[in-house]
Amino acid sequence: MNPYRYASLSPMTDDVAVTAPPAPQPGAEAREQRAWYFYDWANSAYVTTTATVLMAPYLTSVATAAACPGLPDGQKCLQALDVLGIPIDPGSLFAYTATVSTIISALVLIVVGAIADRSERPTSLLAGFAWVGAVAASLMFFVSGTSWQLGVTLLVVANLCLGASLVIYDSLLVRIAAPDDRDKVSSKGWGFGYLGGGLLLTLNFGLDIFHARLGLDRSTSTRISLLSAGLWWGAFTLVPVLGLRHLRGTTAVPVEGRRGLVTGAFVQLRDTFRELRLFPQTMLFLLAYLFFNDGIQTVIGSSSLYGSAELGFSQSTVLGVFLFVQFVAFGGATLFGAIAARVGAWRTVLWSLGVWTIIVIAAYFVPARSLAAFVVLALFIGIVLGGSQALSRSMYSQLIPRGREAEFFSLYQAMERGTSWFGTLTFGLVQQFTHSYRHAIIALVVFFVVGGLLLSRVRMREGVLAAGNEVPAVV
């Protein structure tokens, strides 16, 4: 281990030498950005095929088979699973699993961020987390019958590793893009991810449609699709690992003997929470993001379950609609990047939250088996999905001090995709007590409204200057 101490903006921190990552080199930017995009391409296969489309309804069916064996198709299971002595509705198991993984992530990811900033090779850390997550995702192939416990365990591991790898991945945005380019680069990364996730989902859509002709039952074809997402994630992670392997940690001043990598990370983590009060606009953004991103993530993670369990669509139909969303989202991310270049990311995200609010309200009124209404809803989700997330990432990158990217992005990532828990807990509780996914989806309006109100109070220019960063031409 190499003990390092790095930049603190607070006078409370001792034996500190101010060091920061070098500014992106123009000649290498394009190559680094292309390699960076590929991690979005890699992990989006898991996010799309497994976390968003297949695992929620599949794990629900496995849990239902355990709680209500022999239940006829179309009937609701009114028996509860016994989870550590707590009765859990099988229909809420996935939402509660996402909640548990988020709570664990909130405790772990902030430490991962502090360690990543102090690590000599942050890209190697990204690779380690990504490949462990990919293995967990691949092992979901073995979730079958009534083995919901295995599914829950693998989901928690995969989601935790996804979040940890994204802490490091997001922090590298500062190294590969200048301030005026980050909205564009972040949006392009999200768009690239939607293309990758959409391509694999297309293949899995074909497998789902033709599974009978291939001699497979629906369960087996679903498990093969889950396996493919894990393999895709692991294989394409090689591109950013090799392309960004030259990047080093942000610190280069050794601490005199007494603090190792992990111990020093905890010390710096203590300083981070002390110093957050020096960045009030960053804190306010994080609070706003906590709310509106929870709403976005819960809509994403629960949409397939809503489409199948509440609206009565087949798995093939839900897969097809989500495939449509993937490619619309690619265009949406590109569109939002162009809009942000003209009016700024802050205004663009605020507008998108208004659209999200309308989407959730409209979802409550979509009639069962109304494919046209479901597709129109999916169209609007696709338009705002990639842009709102990509621009939030680039906005936050402007509000954090250089040399502390992974550490501060760990706070951000604890609220990022697959790790929100207020929303999933609300969705699960409302469904459990009302036995209605419609009531659960409409409850999410509060997250977009509160998040939008808080974001409207963030003064971006003031926050960028307070973090010691260059103010972009358009904020």
Protein Blocks (a to p, Z undefined) as FASTA:
>chain_A
ZZdddddfbfkbghiacdddddddfklmmmmmmmmmmmmmmmmmmmmmmmmmmmmmmmmm
mmmmmmmghiaehiacfbdcdeehiacdfklmmmmmmmmmmmmmmmmmmmmmmmmmmpmb
lmlmmmmmmmmmmmmmmmmmmgghjlmmlmmmmmmmmmmmmmmmmmmmmmmmmmmocfkl
mmmmmmmmmmmmmmmmmmmmmmmmmmmmmmmmnopafklmmmmmmmmmmmmmmmmmmmmm
mmmmmpccfbfbdcehkacfklmmmmmmmmmmmmmmmmmmlmmmmmmmmmmmmmmmmmmm
mmmmmmmmmnopafklmmmmmmmmmmmmmmmmmmmmmmmmmnojklmmmmmmmmmmmmmm
mmmmmcghilklmmmmmmmmmmmmmmmmmmmmmmmmmmpcehilmmmmmmmmmmmghiaf
klmmmmmmmmmmnopaklmmmmmmmmmmmmmmmmmmpcfklmmmmnopacdfbZZ
